[in-house]
Every structure is written in C-alpha cells, then in structure tokens.
Amino acid sequence: MPVPDWSGRHIAYVHAIESGRRLFIADLTGSHAYQIPTPNDVCQIFGWSQDDRYLAFAQAPPVFPPATDEPTIAWLTLYDSQSHQVWRIGNLPAVAEGSATWLTEHRLFYSLHKLGSDYTEKFIYDVDMQTATKVRNYLSDFVLYGTNAGVYFDHGNLRSCRLDTTNYPPVVSLSAFPPNTFEQIRWLQYRPETATFLFCARKTNSDWRCLYEFDTETSRLNQLTTRATYNGQCLGRGYAYVGNTNNQFFLALRPGRPEEATNLFTGGNVTTYAASRDGRKVFAIASTNVEPPGLWEYDIAMKSLQNLVKGQTQSWQAATLAAPQEHCLKSFDGVEIHYFVTPPATMVKNLATTNRFPVVLYLPPATWQFQHGFDLPAEFYANLDCWYVAVNYRGGDGYGRQFAQLQNTANAARDALAVLDQIAMNRCVDARRVILSSESSGGEEVLELLRSQPDRWRGAMLHHPAMGAGDAESLPTNTPPLFIVAGSMERFLPGLQEFTEAANQRGLKAELHIQAASGHETFNTDRIKETLLQELDFVGRVLP
C-alpha cells in the first residue's frame, strides 16, 4: 500500500527491482523518488509517526526456517528520516511482527507472534528509549480509538479496550449487531470527526462483500455499496473503495460532494491505494491499461490524475504489450465460466496472419483469479508467440460466494476443457500443442487433467503445488513431461521432492527447479527471470 506522510510531502511505497521488493519514498514536492536501503524484501508498510520522522515497515528475513512460508515471518523495522538509519525493533529470528500503529510521535504499538506459538503478544515500543514493553496478549487487528484504546471485531461486533495494560480491563461493546449478522469482516477504519466506523463485510447468506458505515452515536448501520467491494477507506467525510467487475478492479471515490464522485482505472487495474490525511488526494498503485502498475496521484478538487512513478524502469524495446481479452462461456452443466485470452505478439502486430500458434492453458489458485491487467507470464508467452489462456474456473475467488462454493476439482478441470474446446475453433489456435500451467492450488486441476486426458497435453508447468509421491503414482504412464517449481524454504518442498523421485522411478519425465532463498512466493526479479528462462528451455523441448 502507498503510505503518505502527515505533511503530504512524501509517500512511501514498495517497488520490485532486481534484488527484490524494496522500500522507496517519493518526494511529492520535487516529483522524484529514492530508495531506502534495506537488506531484505519489504513485506508491508505500517505508517509514519505523527511528526513524519519515523517510518515503520516489515521486512522478510534473508533465510526462513525449514518448512515455513514467506509470509510467516516478518521483522518490524524503523527508518529515521533525519539520520537515515534503518534498524529492527527486536532480534528474535522466527517471529511475525506486525499490526504496528503509532500511538504518539515516538510510541509504537505492535504485535509479535513467535513461530510455533498459539497466541500473539502486544508491545509498546519507545523510540527514544529504544525499549519494548509487553502490555497485552490476544488482541486481534484493530484501529486506534483515541491514543490509548483500540477497536476490533469480536464475534461479529465492535469492541473497545485499553492498550497499555496486562490486567485485561472490561471490554466495551460499541455495537449490538444480531448474532451471525456478518462474516468476513475486513478493513476496519475509524473516522473521529463523525464518530463512525467503516468496514467491508459480507452478511450471512449474502453472495457479495459490501461496504458499511456504523454510527456509534445513533447505532445506525448504513450499507454503502451493493457488491464486490474491497478495501474501503475514509475519504474526508466520504469514502473510497476498490470495486470489482469481472476481475477488472477499479478505484471508486465518493467524497462528501456528489459532483466529485468518480471511478478511476476502469480500463486498467488497481492493486492498492491510500488517501491523504486531509482527504484531498488519493494515491494508488494501479495501471490505466495493461502496462505494469505504477504510482499515481489523484487530486479530488482539481480532478487531475498524475503518474508519479512508472511501473517499469526501462522502456519497451523488443517486447510487444498484449492485452488480455475477457470472455465467458457456459460449461458442460450450464455454469458460466470467465476466461482471459492474451494473443500471440504476431497477431497483435498482424491480425491478418494465418499462422497457427500453440497454447499455454493457465489455471490460477482457487483463492485467486486471473485479472485484467499486466501479467508477466502472460506477456512472456505472448511474446514467444503462444496463446496465453487463463481460466477462472468454478470455485475460484472474485465472482461471489455461490460461485466459490461450487469448488470441485473434477468439474473445474472440465471447465478448462470447455474453454480449450471453445478457443480451438479459432483457426490460429493449434490445439494439438497445449501446455498446462498452474500456480499453488491450481495444480490440483492440472493433475486432474493429466489423469483424465494425458494425451491432450505436450507438457505441464506446476508452480509451487502441493503434491507428494501418491500423486505421482496416480498419473498414467503416458503423462507428458512435467516442469515443477518450488521455493527452497516452502513447506511443500519435501513433498515435491518425493513426487519427482516417484515420478521418475515410474519412467515419467519430471524435473524439479528450486528457487534459492524463497518461500511459497518470490518477489526477487532475478529469481523470477531465472525461472522464466528455465521454462523457456522446457517449452522449447516439448513444443517442437
């Protein structure tokens, strides 16, 4: 998330460069950005102290303990804008330090979860004394309510409690919603000027997550949106949120005056955003089309959108930027399935071509979805003159709860087959040369397709799947070659090593590529480039 300081002159953000995800600060007065030296990947930015001197953020460790994932461990770190020093709050290696909130200019309230522990401890860190004092256990994510109280959700209702005590004073209930009113409550915010709370939630038995406002003085609950709402934030006396229309995410701004309402990035995609302290500007990591997302500033009063930092450090030279096109079809049983087609670069430059191009058929994780926007693998394979077809199969996220509840591996695989049959009617699609590709839990659908129709594929590329020796034994003997990627420190690695060994013992062709110093995900562009080059070699061998 981009995080503006209190003065509105600087904004901190994370940018992926060759060495990984690093911390940058843009000077909004001089329109330039500079990097803050950090030894490791930056996971999250928490915010500036009220005097704009200190910036709190979390970094990942250089090496993860065995059988853990990248998000498991995060080290709370401070940057001093006066001395330009960077230092960790603590020194424990296997901890997740997060949910940091500035109580005062130099007092920081944060959480610490030790790896293997079943609870979270809360501390107050004094920057001047550089000491941390434990004050609570078990407090969930919260918003600041004054200078010494937090508000959080507990059993579907808003509760308030003091922060600086170990004696667990009485919890004060701020709302009295009937039991089971909400589920999936997210992004709680507090607007002190009006004593109102803003949050996103899905009502029980409702299909969509919506934005709600709760007035503590009148106990009135007001629903502000009707469907597919993410990351609601206060915007002066109004509000903002990310809307989703068939996985094309836009930024909706609803300031206090109706004439200032607008939707931004409707032709592109928004990743995250933040409003300035005075509610006059909004900063977003977003794109206007399918270019790599950059840092943008929108002035509400002037109605002007300005690109502060481009998403790419070099201009396009040999590459062609191909835009994914969304389509939908009814699958074998009538369920509507959405899918995205990124065309080969040759077709982008010459629509009259009669060449036939191979297909990379991508199945995302069930907890995610392919979106309209810049996607590195899609652009990579489009520039290799492949069709890149991403299927948002049943059970995936982004189309409401009813669609997500249809999760079924066999039927999801049939969704992918239906999409392939559909695009095969295009004269420029070579349906005899198809490579399967997946990420994380999308590997389950790939395994199903390999079992059911192994002769239909030239190969399969599985990124960070959860597989073991039993999965290898379930594959038929005519399974095509497999390309598998795993992080050296993710929990799935031992199972993938067993899978590869068992597959090769049965005479199948399976190769395991391990990304060094990586968990289930990696943001290090050097490692991503290395993996893409390994894939390129694999594709060249299986697609003659």
C-alpha positions in Angstrom: 0.0 0.0 0.0 1.3 3.5 -0.7 1.5 5.4 2.6 1.6 9.2 2.6 3.1 11.0 5.5 1.2 13.5 7.7 2.6 16.6 5.8 1.5 15.3 2.4 5.0 15.9 1.0 6.2 12.3 0.9 4.8 8.9 0.2 6.4 5.5 0.9 5.8 2.5 -1.3 7.2 -0.9 -2.2 8.7 -1.5 -5.7 10.1 -4.8 -7.0 13.5 -4.3 -8.5 16.3 -6.7 -9.4 17.2 -7.5 -5.8 13.5 -8.0 -4.7 10.8 -5.9 -3.1 12.4 -2.7 -1.8 11.3 0.4 0.1 11.0 3.7 -1.8 10.0 7.2 -0.9 8.6 9.7 -3.4 9.1 13.4 -2.8 5.8 14.8 -3.9 7.1 18.4 -4.0 10.1 17.6 -6.2 8.5 14.7 -8.2 11.3 12.3 -7.6 11.8 9.0 -5.7 14.6 7.4 -3.9 15.3 4.0 -2.4 15.7 3.4 1.4 18.5 0.7 1.7 17.1 -2.5 3.3 18.9 -5.8 3.3 15.8 -7.9 2.7 12.5 -7.9 0.9 9.9 -5.4 2.3 6.6 -7.1 3.2 4.4 -4.2 4.4 4.5 -0.5 5.3 2.7 0.4 8.5 2.9 4.1 8.6 4.7 7.3 9.6 5.0 8.7 13.1 2.9 11.9 13.6 6.0 14.1 13.3 6.9 12.4 10.0 10.3 11.4 11.4 10.0 7.6 11.6 8.5 5.1 9.2 7.5 1.7 10.4 7.6 -1.2 8.0 8.1 -5.0 8.0 10.9 -6.9 6.1 11.3 -10.6 5.4 14.3 -12.4 6.8 17.1 -13.4 4.4 16.6 -17.1 5.3 13.5 -18.8 6.5 13.3 -21.7 9.0 12.6 -25.1 7.4 9.0 -25.9 6.4 7.7 -22.3 6.6 6.4 -19.9 4.0 7.5 -16.4 3.2 4.5 -14.6 4.9 5.1 -16.5 8.1 8.0 -14.3 9.3 8.2 -10.5 9.3 10.6 -8.3 11.1 9.3 -4.9 12.3 11.8 -2.2 11.2 12.1 1.6 11.6 13.5 4.2 9.2 14.7 7.5 10.7 14.2 10.2 8.0 16.6 12.6 9.9 19.6 10.3 10.4 18.6 7.9 7.5 19.2 5.0 9.8 17.3 1.7 9.5 17.1 -0.8 12.4 15.0 -3.7 13.6 12.8 -3.3 16.7 13.8 -6.7 18.1 16.2 -9.5 17.5 14.2 -12.7 17.5 14.7 -14.6 14.2 11.5 -16.7 13.9 8.7 -14.1 14.6 6.0 -12.3 12.8 6.0 -8.7 13.9 3.1 -6.7 12.5 -0.1 -4.6 13.0 2.1 -1.7 14.0 0.2 1.6 14.9 1.7 4.9 16.1 0.1 5.9 19.5 2.1 9.1 19.8 5.0 10.6 17.9 7.5 8.2 19.4 5.4 5.3 20.8 4.6 2.4 18.6 2.0 -0.3 19.4 2.8 -3.6 17.6 2.2 -7.3 17.7 4.7 -10.2 18.0 3.9 -13.8 17.2 6.6 -16.3 17.8 6.8 -19.2 15.3 5.0 -22.2 16.9 3.1 -20.1 19.5 -0.7 -20.2 19.6 -1.1 -16.6 20.6 0.1 -13.1 19.8 1.7 -10.7 22.2 1.3 -6.9 22.1 4.1 -4.4 22.9 4.6 -0.7 23.1 8.0 0.4 21.7 9.5 3.7 22.9 11.7 5.0 20.1 13.6 7.5 22.3 14.5 4.8 24.9 14.6 2.0 22.3 12.7 -0.3 24.7 9.7 -2.6 24.2 7.2 -3.2 27.0 4.7 -6.0 26.8 1.2 -4.8 27.5 -1.3 -7.4 26.2 -2.0 -10.8 24.7 -4.6 -12.0 22.2 -5.7 -8.6 20.8 -6.7 -9.0 17.2 -6.2 -6.4 14.4 -7.6 -3.1 15.5 -8.0 0.6 14.7 -6.8 3.3 17.1 -9.6 4.8 19.2 -8.1 7.8 20.9 -4.5 7.5 22.0 -4.8 4.5 24.4 -7.7 2.3 23.1 -8.2 0.0 20.2 -11.4 -1.1 18.5 -11.6 -4.6 16.9 -14.2 -7.1 15.9 -15.1 -9.9 18.2 -17.9 -12.4 17.4 -19.3 -10.1 14.8 -19.4 -6.9 16.9 -17.2 -3.9 17.5 -15.4 -3.9 20.9 -13.1 -1.4 22.5 -10.4 -1.9 25.1 -7.4 -0.2 26.6 -4.0 -0.9 25.0 -1.5 -0.3 27.8 -2.4 -2.8 30.5 -1.8 -6.5 31.2 -4.8 -6.7 33.5 -7.4 -7.0 30.8 -9.9 -4.3 31.8 -13.5 -4.7 30.8 -14.2 -4.7 27.1 -16.7 -2.1 26.0 -19.2 -3.1 23.3 -19.8 -0.4 20.7 -22.3 -2.2 18.5 -25.1 -4.7 19.1 -25.5 -6.5 15.8 -27.7 -9.6 16.0 -25.8 -12.9 16.1 -24.5 -14.1 12.7 -25.1 -10.8 11.0 -21.7 -10.6 9.4 -18.9 -12.9 8.2 -15.6 -12.0 6.6 -15.3 -8.5 8.3 -12.3 -6.7 6.8 -10.6 -3.3 6.6 -12.0 -1.6 9.7 -11.5 2.2 9.8 -12.5 4.9 12.3 -13.5 8.5 11.4 -13.2 10.5 14.7 -14.8 13.6 13.2 -18.1 11.9 12.9 -17.6 9.0 15.4 -18.3 6.5 12.7 -16.6 3.2 11.6 -16.2 2.0 8.1 -15.7 -1.7 7.2 -16.2 -4.2 4.5 -18.2 -7.3 5.3 -20.4 -10.0 3.8 -23.7 -10.6 5.5 -24.5 -14.1 6.4 -26.1 -15.9 3.4 -25.2 -12.9 1.1 -23.3 -13.5 -2.1 -21.2 -10.3 -2.0 -18.9 -8.4 0.3 -20.1 -4.8 0.7 -19.0 -1.6 2.4 -20.8 -0.5 5.6 -20.7 2.6 7.8 -21.7 2.4 11.5 -22.5 5.4 13.6 -21.7 4.8 17.3 -23.9 7.7 18.5 -27.1 6.6 16.8 -26.2 2.9 16.4 -27.2 3.2 12.7 -25.8 0.8 10.2 -25.7 2.1 6.6 -24.8 -0.1 3.6 -22.9 2.0 1.1 -22.3 -0.5 -1.8 -24.1 -3.5 -3.3 -21.5 -6.0 -4.5 -17.8 -6.9 -4.8 -16.2 -4.3 -2.5 -12.6 -4.4 -1.3 -10.5 -2.1 1.0 -13.0 0.6 2.0 -11.3 3.7 3.3 -12.4 7.0 4.8 -12.1 9.9 2.3 -12.7 13.2 4.2 -16.4 12.9 5.1 -16.9 10.5 2.2 -15.3 7.1 1.4 -13.4 5.2 -1.2 -13.2 1.5 -2.1 -12.0 -0.9 -4.8 -14.8 -2.3 -6.9 -14.6 -5.5 -8.9 -16.4 -6.0 -12.2 -15.5 -9.5 -13.5 -11.9 -9.2 -12.2 -11.3 -5.7 -13.6 -10.6 -3.8 -10.4 -11.3 -0.1 -10.3 -11.0 2.6 -7.7 -14.3 4.2 -6.6 -14.1 7.7 -5.0 -17.1 9.0 -3.2 -16.1 12.3 -1.4 -18.5 14.4 0.5 -19.7 16.3 -2.6 -21.5 14.2 -5.2 -20.0 16.2 -8.1 -16.6 14.9 -7.0 -17.5 11.3 -7.2 -15.6 9.3 -9.9 -14.2 5.9 -10.8 -10.5 5.6 -11.7 -8.6 3.0 -13.6 -11.8 1.5 -15.2 -9.8 0.5 -18.3 -6.9 -1.0 -16.3 -6.5 -2.3 -12.8 -5.8 -1.1 -9.3 -3.7 -3.1 -6.8 -3.9 -0.9 -3.7 -4.4 2.7 -2.6 -4.4 5.2 0.2 -6.0 8.6 0.9 -4.0 11.6 2.1 -4.6 12.7 5.7 -6.7 15.6 4.7 -8.8 13.6 2.2 -7.9 15.9 -0.7 -5.7 13.4 -2.6 -5.6 9.7 -3.3 -2.5 7.6 -4.1 -2.8 4.3 -5.9 -0.7 1.5 -7.3 -2.5 1.0 -10.5 -2.5 0.9 -14.3 -4.7 2.6 -16.9 -4.5 -0.3 -19.3 -2.3 -3.4 -19.2 1.1 -1.7 -18.5 3.0 -2.6 -15.3 1.3 -0.8 -12.4 2.9 2.4 -11.2 2.3 5.0 -8.5 -0.5 7.5 -9.3 -1.8 10.7 -7.6 -5.3 11.9 -8.0 -6.3 15.4 -6.8 -10.0 15.3 -6.0 -10.7 19.1 -6.2 -8.8 19.5 -9.4 -10.0 16.2 -10.8 -6.5 15.5 -12.2 -4.7 12.2 -12.4 -0.9 12.2 -12.4 1.6 9.4 -12.8 4.3 9.8 -10.2 6.4 6.7 -10.7 6.2 4.4 -13.7 5.8 0.7 -13.1 8.7 -0.2 -15.3 12.3 1.0 -15.0 13.1 0.6 -18.7 11.1 1.4 -21.9 9.8 -1.4 -24.1 12.2 -2.4 -26.9 11.8 -5.8 -28.5 8.7 -6.8 -26.5 5.1 -6.2 -27.6 2.5 -5.5 -25.0 -0.5 -7.7 -25.5 -3.8 -7.0 -23.8 -5.8 -9.9 -22.3 -9.4 -10.1 -23.5 -12.1 -11.4 -21.2 -14.6 -14.0 -22.5 -17.2 -16.2 -20.9 -19.0 -19.4 -21.8 -21.4 -21.9 -20.3 -19.6 -25.0 -19.1 -20.8 -28.6 -19.5 -23.6 -28.1 -16.9 -24.5 -24.5 -17.6 -22.3 -22.8 -15.1 -20.9 -19.6 -16.6 -17.1 -19.5 -16.6 -15.0 -16.5 -17.3 -11.6 -16.7 -19.0 -9.0 -14.4 -20.4 -7.1 -14.7 -23.7 -3.8 -13.0 -24.3 -3.0 -13.3 -28.0 0.5 -14.0 -29.6 2.6 -11.0 -30.3 2.5 -11.8 -34.1 -1.3 -11.5 -34.0 -1.1 -8.2 -32.1 1.0 -6.8 -34.9 -0.7 -8.5 -37.8 -4.4 -9.5 -37.4 -4.4 -10.9 -40.9 -1.9 -13.7 -40.1 -2.9 -17.3 -40.9 -0.3 -18.9 -38.7 -1.3 -21.4 -36.0 0.1 -20.8 -32.5 0.4 -23.1 -29.5 -1.4 -22.6 -26.2 -0.4 -22.1 -22.6 -3.5 -23.0 -20.6 -3.2 -21.4 -17.1 -5.2 -22.4 -14.0 -4.8 -20.0 -11.1 -5.1 -20.9 -7.4 -8.7 -21.3 -6.2 -8.1 -18.5 -3.7 -7.2 -16.1 -6.5 -8.1 -15.3 -10.1 -6.6 -14.1 -13.3 -7.3 -10.3 -13.6 -7.4 -7.8 -16.4 -4.0 -6.1 -16.1 -0.3 -6.6 -16.5 0.6 -10.2 -16.0 4.3 -11.2 -16.5 3.9 -14.8 -17.6 1.0 -13.9 -20.0 3.2 -11.2 -21.7 6.2 -13.6 -21.7 4.4 -16.3 -23.6 2.6 -13.9 -25.8 6.0 -12.6 -27.0 7.0 -16.2 -27.6 4.0 -16.4 -30.0 1.8 -18.5 -27.7 -1.8 -18.0 -26.8 -2.0 -17.5 -23.1 -5.4 -18.6 -21.9 -6.3 -18.2 -18.2 -9.4 -19.9 -16.9 -11.2 -18.6 -13.8 -12.8 -22.0 -13.1 -15.7 -22.7 -10.7 -14.7 -22.5 -7.0 -12.4 -19.5 -7.6 -12.5 -16.2 -5.9 -14.0 -12.9 -7.3 -17.4 -14.0 -8.5 -19.3 -14.2 -5.3 -19.8 -16.8 -2.6 -22.2 -19.0 -4.6 -19.6 -19.4 -7.4 -16.8 -20.1 -4.8 -19.0 -22.8 -3.2 -19.0 -24.8 -6.5 -15.4 -25.8 -5.8 -14.9 -29.3 -7.3 -11.6 -30.4 -8.8 -13.1 -32.7 -11.5 -15.7 -30.2 -12.6 -13.1 -27.3 -12.6 -11.0 -29.4 -14.9 -14.0 -29.8 -17.2 -14.3 -26.1 -17.2 -10.8 -25.8 -18.5 -11.6 -28.4 -21.2 -14.7 -26.4 -22.2 -12.6 -23.3 -22.6 -10.0 -25.1 -24.7 -12.6 -26.5 -27.0 -14.0 -23.0 -27.4 -10.7 -21.4 -28.4 -9.8 -24.3 -30.6 -12.4 -23.1 -33.1 -10.1 -20.2 -33.8 -8.2 -21.0 -37.0 -5.0 -19.5 -35.5 -5.1 -21.8 -32.4 -3.0 -25.0 -32.6 -5.0 -27.2 -30.1 -2.5 -30.1 -30.7 0.2 -28.1 -29.0 -1.0 -27.2 -25.5 1.0 -26.8 -22.3 -0.8 -26.7 -18.9 0.4 -24.2 -16.4 -0.7 -23.6 -12.8 0.1 -21.8 -9.5 -0.3 -23.3 -6.0 -3.7 -25.0 -5.6 -4.3 -24.7 -9.3 -2.1 -27.7 -9.5 -4.9 -29.9 -8.3 -6.9 -29.2 -11.5 -3.7 -29.8 -13.6 -3.3 -33.2 -12.0 -6.9 -34.0 -12.8 -6.4 -33.0 -16.5 -3.2 -35.1 -16.6 -5.0 -38.1 -15.2 -8.1 -37.8 -17.4 -6.6 -36.8 -20.8 -2.8 -37.2 -20.7 -2.5 -37.3 -24.5 -4.0 -33.9 -25.0 -1.0 -32.0 -23.5 2.6 -31.5 -24.6 3.7 -30.8 -21.1 2.7 -29.2 -17.7 4.3 -26.4 -15.7 3.3 -26.5 -12.0 4.5 -23.6 -9.8 4.6 -24.3 -6.0 1.9 -27.1 -6.0 1.2 -29.3 -3.0 2.0 -32.8 -4.2 3.5 -36.0 -2.9 4.6 -39.5 -4.0 1.0 -40.7 -4.1 0.1 -38.1 -6.7 3.0 -39.3 -8.9 1.7 -42.9 -8.6 -1.8 -41.8 -9.7 -0.6 -40.4 -13.0 -0.9 -42.6 -16.2 2.3 -43.9 -17.9 1.7 -41.6 -20.9 1.8 -38.5 -18.8 3.7 -35.7 -20.7 6.8 -34.1 -19.3 6.4 -32.0 -16.1 8.2 -28.8 -15.1 7.9 -28.1 -11.3 9.0 -25.0 -9.4 9.4 -24.8 -5.6 10.9 -22.4 -3.1 13.9 -23.7 -1.2 12.2 -22.9 2.1 8.5 -23.6 1.5 6.6 -26.3 3.2 5.7 -28.1 0.0 9.3 -28.8 -1.0 9.7 -32.1 0.8 6.6 -33.5 -0.8 7.6 -32.2 -4.3 11.0 -33.9 -3.9 9.2 -37.1 -3.1 6.8 -36.6 -6.1 9.7 -36.0 -8.5 11.6 -39.1 -7.3 8.5 -41.3 -7.5 7.6 -40.0 -11.0 11.0 -40.6 -12.4 11.1 -44.1 -10.9 8.0 -44.9 -12.8 9.6 -43.7 -16.1 7.8 -40.3 -16.2 9.7 -37.2 -17.0 9.6 -34.8 -14.1 12.1 -32.1 -13.3 12.1 -30.0 -10.1 13.6 -26.5 -10.2 14.2 -24.9 -6.8 14.3 -21.1 -6.3 17.0 -20.3 -3.8 16.1 -18.4 -0.6 12.4 -18.4 -1.5 9.2 -19.4 0.2 5.9 -20.2 -1.5 6.2 -16.9 -3.4 9.2 -14.9 -4.5 9.4 -11.2 -5.5 13.1 -11.3 -6.4 13.1 -10.4 -10.1 16.4 -12.2 -10.7 14.9 -15.5 -9.5 11.8 -14.9 -11.5 13.9 -14.2 -14.6 15.9 -17.4 -13.9 12.6 -19.4 -13.7 11.2 -18.0 -16.9 14.4 -18.9 -18.7 14.2 -22.4 -17.4 10.6 -22.6 -18.6 11.7 -21.3 -22.0 14.1 -24.2 -22.3 11.3 -26.6 -21.2 8.8 -25.2 -23.7 11.4 -25.4 -26.5 11.9 -29.1 -25.7 8.2 -30.1 -25.6 6.9 -27.8 -28.3 8.9 -28.7 -31.4 
